[in-house]
């Protein structure tokens, strides 16, 4: 049976209020002596006292719970972000509740309502992005909220994103510098912030280099592995197939690699591949993959900091949009169409890291 504050008070001879203040770390505030504090803490440990978070939450009108909304927990990128966020949230004295929306806007709306009923103190949401009225309602009710990875320009909300446009533009520029003109992209969920920025970077890089945009080379409809597999198969069957493919996520990349293996396509001799996200095993493949790396750890850390600051100091002021820079990691998956061999000797404006 759980020990109560009243029982500790009776055993130690101190009042229940004094015991409560000591066990909630308010001794200095109420000028409780160190001797009294030590006696109470020692006895509480001996008796196996555990604070009632629910009762404390009702009293303080706080639950010390953070809600995290993830589009697809099976995606290594989102899994790693969840890991970082959980660690940082815990360090700040909060617990984390995670909901997987499966890239479905109706699921996102339903899960958000569940979060609200639990009295969540703050929200970190990686939104599907096809609707945002439910998020606007959170803001209207002054609920601490940070959008992560995907922004919604119509909302006045704290957000942390990567410069998807720049990452995409420079990846395509790198392929063009290597002599590629038939460059395909396998995109993710259409009409979402992340996807739109990457598609725009692709199109502008082609246009700036005088390369006509071929709509049949723009394929895909979500960030999943199956999309990568099917889209790659379709691209390889074109009468004039691409010489290079740029994939928009780790899972899409897995599907692309699977399709290339089935079709006996050698990378980079038969097809060059550049990927967004930089899947963990990318450097260790037979042909290490050139990738646009997102600063995942920094993304998680900044999101948690923004949220904790907002929880502690709620404000209607203009929120912060933090844009982090990606890095192009040059490996061996791009063929130099001009000189032959790998294109890892080429240079663009981005910072390079050689693995």
ZICORRA-V240001 format. One record per residue. N is the residue number from 1. RES is the residue in one small letter. SS is DSSP state (H for helix, E for strand, C for the rest). OMEGA is omega in whole degrees, 0 to 359 (* if undefined). D_LAST is the distance of its C-alpha to the last C-alpha in whole Angstrom. Layout:
n = (N;N)
res = (RES;RES)
ss = (SS;SS)
omega = (OMEGA;OMEGA)
d_last = (D_LAST;D_LAST)
This chain:
n = (1;2;3;4;5;6;7;8;9;10;11;12;13;14;15;16;17;18;19;20;21;22;23;24;25;26;27;28;29;30;31;32;33;34;35;36;37;38;39;40;41;42;43;44;45;46;47;48;49;50;51;52;53;54;55;56;57;58;59;60;61;62;63;64;65;66;67;68;69;70;71;72;73;74;75;76;77;78;79;80;81;82;83;84;85;86;87;88;89;90;91;92;93;94;95;96;97;98;99;100;101;102;103;104;105;106;107;108;109;110;111;112;113;114;115;116;117;118;119;120;121;122;123;124;125;126;127;128;129;130;131;132;133;134;135;136;137;138;139;140;141;142;143;144;145;146;147;148;149;150;151;152;153;154;155;156;157;158;159;160;161;162;163;164;165;166;167;168;169;170;171;172;173;174;175;176;177;178;179;180;181;182;183;184;185;186;187;188;189;190;191;192;193;194;195;196;197;198;199;200;201;202;203;204;205;206;207;208;209;210;211;212;213;214;215;216;217;218;219;220;221;222;223;224;225;226;227;228;229;230;231;232;233;234;235;236;237;238;239;240;241;242;243;244;245;246;247;248;249;250;251;252;253;254;255;256;257;258;259;260;261;262;263;264;265;266;267;268;269;270;271;272;273;274;275;276;277;278;279;280;281;282;283;284;285;286;287;288;289;290;291;292;293;294;295;296;297;298;299;300;301;302;303;304;305;306;307;308;309;310;311;312;313;314;315;316;317;318;319;320;321;322;323;324;325;326;327;328;329;330;331;332;333;334;335;336;337;338;339;340;341;342;343;344;345;346;347;348;349;350;351;352;353;354;355)
res = (x;x;x;x;x;x;x;x;x;x;x;x;x;x;x;x;x;x;x;x;x;x;x;x;x;x;x;x;x;x;x;x;x;x;x;x;x;x;x;x;x;x;x;x;x;x;x;x;x;x;x;x;x;x;x;x;x;x;x;x;x;x;x;x;x;x;x;x;x;x;x;x;x;x;x;x;x;x;x;x;x;x;x;x;x;x;x;x;x;x;x;x;x;x;x;x;x;x;x;x;x;x;x;x;x;x;x;x;x;x;x;x;x;x;x;x;x;x;x;x;x;x;x;x;x;x;x;x;x;x;x;x;x;x;x;x;x;x;x;x;x;x;x;x;x;x;x;x;x;x;x;x;x;x;x;x;x;x;x;x;x;x;x;x;x;x;x;x;x;x;x;x;x;x;x;x;x;x;x;x;x;x;x;x;x;x;x;x;x;x;x;x;x;x;x;x;x;x;x;x;x;x;x;x;x;x;x;x;x;x;x;x;x;x;x;x;x;x;x;x;x;x;x;x;x;x;x;x;x;x;x;x;x;x;x;x;x;x;x;x;x;x;x;x;x;x;x;x;x;x;x;x;x;x;x;x;x;x;x;x;x;x;x;x;x;x;x;x;x;x;x;x;x;x;x;x;x;x;x;x;x;x;x;x;x;x;x;x;x;x;x;x;x;x;x;x;x;x;x;x;x;x;x;x;x;x;x;x;x;x;x;x;x;x;x;x;x;x;x;x;x;x;x;x;x;x;x;x;x;x;x;x;x;x;x;x;x;x;x;x;x;x;x;x;x;x;x;x;x;x;x;x;x;x;x)
ss = (C;C;C;C;H;H;H;H;H;H;H;H;C;C;C;H;H;H;H;H;H;H;H;C;C;C;C;C;C;C;C;C;C;H;H;H;H;H;H;H;H;H;H;H;H;H;C;C;C;C;C;C;H;H;H;H;H;H;H;H;C;C;C;C;E;E;E;E;E;E;C;C;C;C;C;H;H;H;H;H;H;H;H;H;H;H;H;H;H;H;H;C;C;C;E;E;E;E;E;E;C;C;C;C;H;H;H;H;H;H;H;H;H;H;H;H;H;C;C;C;C;E;E;E;E;C;C;C;C;C;C;C;H;H;H;H;H;H;H;H;C;C;C;E;E;E;E;E;C;C;C;C;C;C;C;C;C;E;E;E;E;E;C;H;H;H;H;H;H;H;H;H;H;H;H;H;H;C;C;C;C;C;E;E;E;E;C;C;C;C;C;C;H;H;H;H;H;H;H;H;H;H;H;H;H;H;H;H;C;C;C;C;C;C;H;H;H;E;E;C;C;C;C;C;H;H;H;H;H;H;H;H;H;H;H;H;C;C;C;C;C;C;C;E;E;E;E;C;C;H;H;H;H;H;H;H;H;H;H;H;H;H;C;C;C;C;C;C;C;C;C;E;E;E;E;E;E;C;C;C;C;H;H;H;C;C;C;C;C;E;E;E;E;C;C;H;H;H;H;H;H;H;H;H;H;H;H;H;H;H;H;H;C;C;C;C;C;C;C;C;E;E;E;E;C;C;E;E;E;E;C;C;C;C;E;C;C;C;C;C;C;E;C;C;C;C;C;C;C;C;C;E;E;E;C)
omega = (184;177;182;177;182;180;176;179;181;182;184;180;177;179;179;180;179;178;180;182;178;185;173;173;178;183;182;181;183;175;176;186;179;179;179;180;181;180;183;181;179;181;178;179;180;182;179;181;174;181;176;184;181;180;179;179;179;181;183;185;175;180;186;175;174;177;178;179;184;182;183;185;178;178;183;180;181;178;180;177;179;178;181;182;180;181;183;177;180;179;179;175;180;172;186;171;184;174;178;184;179;180;181;186;179;176;178;180;180;181;178;178;176;177;183;179;179;178;180;180;181;187;166;187;169;194;170;170;180;173;180;182;181;177;176;179;176;181;180;179;173;177;179;187;172;172;183;177;182;181;172;189;183;185;173;188;173;179;177;180;172;177;183;180;182;180;179;182;183;176;179;177;178;178;179;178;178;175;181;176;176;184;179;171;171;187;179;182;185;179;172;187;184;183;182;180;180;177;180;177;177;184;182;177;177;182;181;179;177;180;182;179;178;185;180;177;176;187;176;183;173;186;188;182;182;178;179;182;183;182;179;178;181;180;182;181;178;178;175;187;179;173;180;176;175;182;189;178;178;183;175;180;178;178;179;180;177;180;179;179;180;182;180;177;179;177;9;187;181;183;175;182;171;187;173;177;181;178;190;183;181;180;190;176;177;171;180;188;169;190;168;184;174;179;189;183;179;179;181;181;182;179;180;180;179;183;181;178;181;178;183;183;181;184;176;181;177;184;184;172;182;179;181;185;174;177;177;182;184;175;189;186;179;178;174;183;182;184;185;181;179;183;184;175;185;183;170;185;183;176;182;171;183;179;*)
d_last = (56;54;56;57;57;61;61;59;61;64;63;62;65;63;63;61;59;59;57;55;54;53;50;49;48;51;53;52;53;57;57;57;57;55;57;58;54;53;56;55;52;53;55;53;50;53;54;51;51;48;49;50;47;49;52;50;48;52;53;50;50;46;44;41;39;36;36;32;33;30;30;28;27;26;23;20;19;23;23;20;22;25;24;23;27;29;27;28;31;32;32;34;37;37;36;34;36;33;34;33;34;33;32;36;38;41;39;38;41;43;40;41;44;44;42;44;47;45;45;42;41;38;36;32;32;30;32;33;34;37;40;40;43;43;40;43;45;43;43;47;47;45;43;39;37;33;31;28;25;28;31;34;36;39;39;39;37;34;31;27;25;22;22;22;24;21;18;20;22;18;17;20;20;17;18;22;20;19;23;23;26;27;24;25;24;25;26;27;30;32;34;31;30;26;27;29;27;24;27;28;25;25;28;28;25;27;31;29;28;32;31;33;32;33;34;33;29;29;29;29;31;29;26;26;25;28;28;25;26;30;28;26;29;31;29;29;32;33;35;33;29;26;24;21;21;19;20;21;20;18;21;22;19;20;23;22;20;23;25;23;23;27;28;26;23;21;17;17;20;22;21;18;16;15;15;16;15;12;13;12;12;10;7;10;12;13;12;9;10;10;11;13;12;15;16;18;19;20;22;24;25;26;28;30;31;32;34;35;37;38;40;41;42;43;44;45;43;40;37;34;31;28;25;21;19;16;13;11;7;7;7;10;12;14;17;19;22;24;22;21;18;14;14;11;13;15;16;17;18;16;13;10;6;4;0)
